Amino acid sequence: MSINDTIVALATPPGRSGIGVIRLSGPSSLELTRLIISDENFSPQPRRASLKKIRDPQNAQVIDQALITYFKAPYSFTGEDVVELSCHGSPTLLLHVIDALLRFGARVAEAGEFTLRAVSNGQLDLSQAEAVRDLINARTFAAVRQASKQLGGELSHRLQPLKDALLGVIVLLESSLEFVEDDLPSSVIDEATQCLLQLAVDLKYLADTFRTGRFFTDGLRVTLVGRPNVGKSSLFNCLVARDRAIVTEVPGTTRDSLSELVDIDGLVVMITDTAGLHDSNDAVERLGIERTRRALADADLIAVVLDGSQDIADEDLEIIAEVSDKTHLFIMNKSDLQPSPLKQNNVLLAKTNVVSVSAKTGFGIDELRSAILQPFIHNVPIDNDFLITDARHFDLLQRAANAISSSSDLLAQRASEEICLVGLHNALRFLGEITGETTSDDILLRIFKTFCIGK
């Protein structure tokens, strides 16, 4: 990529629409716009839309009327001259306009190149740029709120005082090496050690929010499992709020796994309905059971569905034993029917992760939705607090916290300043990688290749 090029791309999704926006960024953006509208005197007022005719460069015929908005550097998204052409949303028309701009000297933008230029020109830091991608990809409004907070600089603002405190300790130890002949007083070392310990705690607390935050980007996978005819498919339809799975009174109706995405309190949850687990001689049914076991292996939460109107069968007990070492939830379905003898309840009375529902009447479904999220929210108020949602940020925060903890231990043991400073400089570098201050070009390119073209 060359930042001296003028780049062009479609900024709106491909396909027919009322409007399609073509974006130009670079030093020749306005010059290329003058060529496409055949008006060499066009000098638009920045941030004001102008209605202009776009002409075919081969025969000068008018092919569209577009609203053209000019953003003069550095007051634009990329920090460069930017022009946005809001054309009618015909894919053929938009492609023709882009082809014309390419013939005039523009270059097709790489994935994420507009945002990369914004970072290079100081309009955004790297964590804010990643928030742009997350905001575009957000699948729930709660995910939108988290991405918006990061785009507003929330992560950078939280890290800045921590970096300042870390720099204060680094400067103290570096000064001791350069200017102080005697060792630092014990009181100063103790104060610096406590400062580092608190920094490690603060960074680990921030990193721990990833346990919940990751579900905003990755989603939560929940697999419904149980023996045949306990009501898994009926419960699945109830959770996804439509008749997605076939439901009959014949045991073994579900032969394959079905998955649907649902929004539960702002988290994306993939619910998977599976074939009933039991011994079968039917070849097709056995294939379905194999897929059930694969779904169990991939699940974040296994929801064991039991028939609350019957006593627990041996097949139920086998399933309960199989999932005992995984994150699981017990669902007592068919609560609208006569309950089973107390013997069944004795098996589960001591367990707290049991929800009684009726897929037929809808009883207990709201409680079930809350119970599905409970093992993963970890008492974090997902609507109000800021969460780490990016695995890269989580890794760097953990590495920074560990490096600071190691250095604080060495400092408490009165190790030499040179040894203590190694971990502190590493920690500062890790934190700088989050915001892009110390991030290598290779890592930057890998990050921005996950963006869509046109952003």
C-alpha positions in Angstrom: 0.0 0.0 0.0 1.2 3.5 -0.8 -0.3 6.4 1.2 0.5 8.7 -1.7 -2.1 7.0 -4.0 -5.7 8.1 -4.3 -7.9 5.1 -3.4 -11.5 4.4 -4.4 -14.0 1.8 -3.2 -17.7 1.3 -2.8 -18.5 2.2 0.8 -22.0 0.7 0.8 -22.9 -3.0 0.6 -23.0 -4.6 -2.9 -26.4 -5.1 -4.5 -29.3 -2.9 -5.6 -30.3 -0.1 -3.2 -31.7 3.4 -3.2 -28.2 4.9 -2.8 -24.7 3.6 -3.4 -21.8 5.6 -1.9 -18.4 5.6 -3.7 -15.6 6.9 -1.5 -12.3 8.5 -2.7 -9.4 9.3 -0.4 -6.0 10.8 -1.3 -4.4 13.9 -2.8 -6.1 13.6 -6.2 -9.6 13.0 -4.8 -11.0 16.4 -5.9 -9.1 16.3 -9.2 -10.6 12.9 -10.1 -14.1 14.2 -9.1 -13.7 17.1 -11.5 -12.9 14.6 -14.3 -15.9 12.4 -13.6 -18.3 15.3 -13.7 -16.5 17.1 -16.6 -16.1 20.4 -14.6 -12.5 21.5 -14.1 -13.7 24.5 -12.1 -15.6 22.5 -9.5 -14.5 23.9 -6.1 -17.1 22.6 -3.5 -17.4 24.0 -0.1 -16.1 21.4 2.4 -18.8 19.4 4.2 -21.5 20.7 1.9 -23.3 18.4 -0.6 -23.4 19.4 -4.2 -25.8 17.9 -6.9 -23.7 17.2 -10.0 -24.1 15.2 -13.2 -21.7 12.3 -13.7 -20.7 11.7 -17.2 -19.4 8.7 -19.1 -15.7 9.5 -19.9 -16.0 7.7 -23.2 -18.7 9.8 -24.8 -19.5 12.6 -22.2 -23.1 11.4 -21.8 -24.8 11.9 -18.5 -25.2 8.5 -16.7 -26.3 9.7 -13.3 -26.9 12.6 -10.9 -25.1 12.3 -7.6 -24.7 14.2 -4.4 -21.0 15.0 -4.0 -19.6 15.8 -0.6 -16.0 17.0 -0.1 -14.0 16.7 3.1 -10.8 18.7 3.1 -7.7 17.4 4.8 -7.2 17.0 7.7 -10.9 17.3 8.6 -12.0 13.9 7.2 -12.2 10.3 8.4 -8.8 9.4 6.9 -7.2 12.8 7.5 -6.7 13.2 3.7 -8.9 14.9 1.1 -12.0 12.7 0.8 -14.8 12.8 -1.7 -18.0 10.8 -1.3 -20.3 10.3 -4.4 -23.8 9.3 -3.4 -25.1 7.8 -6.6 -28.2 5.8 -7.4 -27.7 2.2 -6.2 -27.5 0.3 -9.4 -24.6 -2.2 -9.2 -23.9 -1.7 -12.9 -23.8 2.1 -12.6 -21.6 2.0 -9.5 -19.1 -0.3 -11.2 -19.0 1.9 -14.3 -18.2 5.0 -12.2 -15.5 3.2 -10.2 -14.0 1.9 -13.5 -13.9 5.4 -14.8 -12.1 6.7 -11.7 -9.6 3.9 -12.0 -8.9 4.9 -15.6 -8.3 8.4 -14.4 -5.6 7.2 -12.0 -7.3 6.1 -8.8 -6.4 2.7 -7.2 -8.8 0.2 -5.7 -8.6 0.3 -1.9 -7.4 -2.7 0.0 -9.5 -4.1 2.8 -9.6 -1.6 5.7 -7.3 0.8 3.9 -9.4 3.9 4.6 -9.3 3.1 8.3 -5.6 2.3 8.2 -5.0 5.7 6.7 -7.0 7.2 9.5 -4.7 5.5 12.0 -1.6 6.5 10.1 -2.7 10.2 10.0 -3.6 10.2 13.8 -7.3 10.4 13.3 -7.8 7.2 15.3 -5.7 4.9 17.4 -5.5 1.2 16.6 -8.1 0.2 19.3 -10.5 2.7 17.9 -10.0 1.4 14.4 -10.7 -2.1 15.5 -13.9 -0.7 17.1 -15.0 0.5 13.6 -14.8 -3.1 12.4 -16.6 -4.4 15.5 -19.4 -1.8 15.1 -20.0 -2.8 11.5 -20.1 -6.5 12.5 -22.2 -6.0 15.6 -25.1 -8.4 15.7 -26.9 -7.0 18.8 -27.5 -3.5 20.2 -25.5 -4.4 23.2 -22.5 -5.2 20.9 -23.1 -1.8 19.2 -22.9 -0.1 22.6 -19.6 -1.8 23.4 -18.1 -1.0 20.0 -19.3 2.6 20.3 -17.6 3.0 23.7 -14.3 1.7 22.2 -14.7 3.9 19.1 -15.1 6.9 21.5 -11.7 6.1 23.0 -12.9 4.3 26.2 -10.1 1.7 26.1 -7.4 4.3 25.4 -8.7 6.5 28.2 -8.6 3.6 30.7 -5.1 2.6 29.6 -3.6 6.1 29.6 -3.4 6.6 33.4 -2.0 3.1 33.8 0.7 3.8 31.2 1.5 7.1 32.9 1.9 5.3 36.3 4.1 2.7 34.7 6.2 5.3 33.0 6.6 7.0 36.4 8.2 3.9 37.9 10.4 3.4 34.8 11.7 6.9 35.0 12.4 6.5 38.7 14.5 3.3 38.1 16.2 4.7 35.0 17.1 7.9 36.9 18.5 5.7 39.7 20.8 4.0 37.2 22.0 7.3 35.6 22.2 9.8 38.5 22.1 8.2 41.9 25.3 6.6 43.2 23.7 5.1 46.3 20.8 2.6 46.3 17.3 3.9 46.3 15.8 4.3 49.8 13.6 1.3 51.0 10.6 3.6 51.3 10.9 4.6 47.6 11.3 1.0 46.6 8.3 -0.1 48.6 6.2 2.7 47.1 7.2 1.7 43.6 6.5 -2.0 44.3 3.0 -1.1 45.6 2.4 1.0 42.5 3.4 -1.9 40.3 1.2 -4.4 42.2 -1.8 -2.1 41.8 -1.1 -1.7 38.1 -1.0 -5.5 37.7 -4.4 -5.8 39.6 -6.0 -3.1 37.4 -4.8 -4.7 34.2 -5.9 -8.2 35.2 -9.3 -6.8 36.2 -9.7 -5.2 32.7 -8.5 -8.4 31.0 -10.9 -10.6 33.0 -13.9 -8.7 31.5 -13.0 -10.6 28.3 -14.6 -13.7 29.8 -17.9 -12.0 29.1 -16.9 -9.6 26.4 -15.8 -12.3 24.0 -19.4 -13.4 23.6 -20.3 -10.0 22.0 -18.0 -10.9 19.0 -17.9 -14.7 19.0 -21.4 -15.4 20.3 -22.4 -18.1 22.8 -23.0 -21.7 21.6 -25.8 -23.6 23.5 -26.6 -27.2 22.6 -29.8 -28.9 23.6 -29.3 -32.5 24.4 -31.4 -35.3 25.8 -33.0 -38.7 25.0 -35.7 -38.8 22.3 -39.1 -37.3 22.9 -38.3 -35.1 25.9 -39.3 -32.0 24.0 -35.9 -30.6 22.7 -37.3 -29.5 19.4 -40.4 -27.9 20.9 -38.1 -26.1 23.3 -35.8 -25.1 20.4 -38.8 -23.6 18.5 -39.8 -21.7 21.7 -36.4 -20.2 22.1 -36.0 -19.1 18.5 -39.6 -17.9 18.4 -40.6 -19.8 15.3 -41.4 -23.3 14.1 -37.9 -24.1 12.9 -37.7 -27.8 13.9 -40.3 -30.4 13.0 -42.2 -31.6 16.1 -44.1 -34.9 16.3 -45.0 -37.4 19.1 -42.9 -40.0 17.3 -39.6 -40.5 19.1 -36.5 -39.8 17.0 -38.1 -37.2 14.7 -35.0 -35.1 14.8 -32.3 -36.8 12.8 -29.9 -33.9 12.2 -28.6 -30.8 14.1 -30.4 -27.5 13.6 -28.9 -24.2 14.7 -30.4 -20.7 14.9 -29.0 -17.4 16.2 -31.0 -15.5 18.8 -30.5 -12.4 20.8 -30.7 -12.9 24.6 -30.3 -9.7 26.6 -27.8 -8.3 24.0 -25.7 -11.4 23.5 -25.7 -13.5 20.3 -26.6 -17.1 21.2 -26.5 -19.9 18.8 -29.1 -22.5 19.9 -28.5 -26.0 18.5 -31.2 -28.7 18.5 -29.8 -32.2 18.3 -30.9 -35.8 17.7 -31.8 -37.7 20.8 -29.0 -39.6 22.5 -29.7 -43.3 22.7 -28.7 -46.7 21.2 -30.0 -47.1 17.7 -29.7 -49.6 14.9 -30.9 -47.1 12.3 -28.0 -45.9 10.1 -29.4 -42.4 9.5 -30.2 -41.9 13.2 -26.7 -43.0 14.2 -25.3 -40.3 11.9 -27.5 -37.8 13.7 -26.2 -39.0 17.0 -22.6 -38.6 15.9 -23.4 -35.0 14.9 -25.0 -34.5 18.4 -21.7 -35.5 20.0 -19.8 -33.1 17.8 -22.1 -30.3 18.8 -21.6 -31.2 22.5 -17.8 -30.9 22.0 -18.2 -27.4 20.4 -20.7 -26.0 22.9 -20.1 -23.4 25.5 -23.1 -24.6 27.4 -24.9 -27.9 27.3 -28.6 -27.8 28.2 -29.7 -31.2 29.2 -33.5 -31.5 28.6 -35.4 -33.9 30.8 -39.1 -34.9 30.8 -40.4 -33.5 34.0 -43.6 -35.7 33.8 -41.6 -38.9 33.9 -39.1 -40.6 36.2 -35.5 -40.2 35.2 -34.5 -43.0 32.8 -31.1 -44.8 32.6 -30.5 -42.9 29.3 -31.0 -39.6 31.2 -28.4 -40.6 33.9 -25.9 -41.5 31.2 -26.3 -38.1 29.6 -26.0 -36.4 33.0 -22.8 -38.3 33.7 -21.4 -37.5 30.2 -21.8 -33.7 30.7 -20.8 -33.5 34.3 -17.3 -32.1 33.6 -18.7 -29.4 31.2 -20.6 -26.2 31.7 -24.2 -27.5 31.8 -27.8 -26.7 32.7 -30.7 -29.0 33.5 -34.1 -28.2 31.9 -37.2 -29.9 33.4 -39.6 -29.7 30.4 -43.3 -30.5 30.3 -44.0 -28.8 33.6 -47.6 -28.4 32.4 -48.1 -32.1 32.9 -48.5 -34.1 36.1 -45.1 -34.1 37.8 -43.0 -37.3 38.2 -42.6 -39.0 41.5 -40.2 -37.4 44.1 -37.6 -40.0 43.2 -36.7 -38.0 40.0 -36.3 -34.8 41.9 -33.9 -36.4 44.5 -31.3 -36.7 41.7 -31.4 -32.9 40.9 -32.6 -31.2 44.1 -29.1 -30.5 45.3 -28.2 -28.8 42.0 -28.8 -25.1 41.5 -28.7 -25.1 37.7 -32.2 -26.5 37.2 -35.0 -24.7 35.4 -38.6 -25.9 35.1 -40.2 -25.0 31.8 -43.1 -25.9 29.5 -42.3 -25.6 25.8 -46.1 -26.0 25.2 -47.3 -23.1 27.3 -44.1 -21.0 27.4 -43.9 -21.2 31.2 -40.4 -20.6 32.5 -38.9 -19.5 29.1 -37.8 -16.1 30.4 -36.1 -17.8 33.4 -34.4 -20.2 31.0 -33.0 -17.4 29.0 -31.5 -15.8 32.1 -30.1 -19.2 33.2 -28.4 -19.7 29.9 -26.4 -16.4 30.3 -25.7 -16.8 34.1 -22.5 -19.0 33.8 -20.9 -16.4 31.4 -21.8 -12.9 32.6 -19.7 -13.3 35.8 -21.6 -10.5 37.6 -20.5 -7.9 35.0 -23.3 -5.4 34.1 -23.0 -5.9 30.3 -25.3 -2.9 29.5 -23.3 -0.3 31.5 -19.7 -1.4 32.0 -16.9 -1.4 29.4 -15.7 -4.9 28.4 -12.7 -6.2 26.5 -14.2 -7.9 23.4 -11.0 -8.5 21.3 -8.8 -11.5 21.9 -5.7 -9.5 20.9 -6.4 -6.9 23.5 -7.0 -9.6 26.1 -3.7 -11.3 25.3 -1.7 -8.1 25.5 -3.3 -7.0 28.7 -2.5 -10.3 30.3 1.1 -10.2 29.1 1.5 -6.7 30.4 0.0 -7.6 33.8 2.3 -10.7 34.1 5.4 -8.7 33.1 4.6 -6.0 35.7 3.9 -8.6 38.4 7.3 -10.3 37.7 9.1 -7.0 37.9 7.4 -6.0 41.1 8.5 -9.3 42.7 12.0 -8.6 41.6 11.9 -5.1 42.9 10.6 -6.3 46.3 13.5 -8.7 46.4 15.9 -5.8 45.9 17.0 -7.0 42.5 19.0 -4.6 40.3 17.2 -1.9 38.5 18.4 -3.2 35.1 16.6 -6.5 35.7 13.4 -4.9 36.9 13.3 -2.6 34.0 13.2 -5.4 31.4 9.7 -6.5 32.4 8.5 -2.9 32.7 9.6 -1.9 29.3 8.0 -5.1 27.9 4.8 -4.2 29.6 4.8 -0.7 28.2 5.4 -2.1 24.7 2.5 -4.6 25.1 0.1 -1.7 26.1 1.4 0.4 23.2 0.5 -2.5 20.8 -3.1 -2.2 21.9 -3.4 1.4 20.7 -0.9 1.1 17.9 2.0 3.1 19.3 4.4 0.1 19.2 2.6 -2.2 16.7 4.6 -3.6 13.8 3.6 -3.1 10.2 3.0 -6.9 9.7 0.5 -7.0 12.6 -1.2 -3.8 11.3 -1.7 -5.4 7.9 -3.1 -8.6 9.4 -5.6 -6.6 11.5 -6.8 -4.4 8.7 -7.3 -7.4 6.3 -10.2 -8.4 8.6 -12.0 -5.2 7.6 -14.4 -4.9 4.6 -13.3 -3.1 1.5 -14.6 0.5 1.5 -13.9 0.9 5.2 
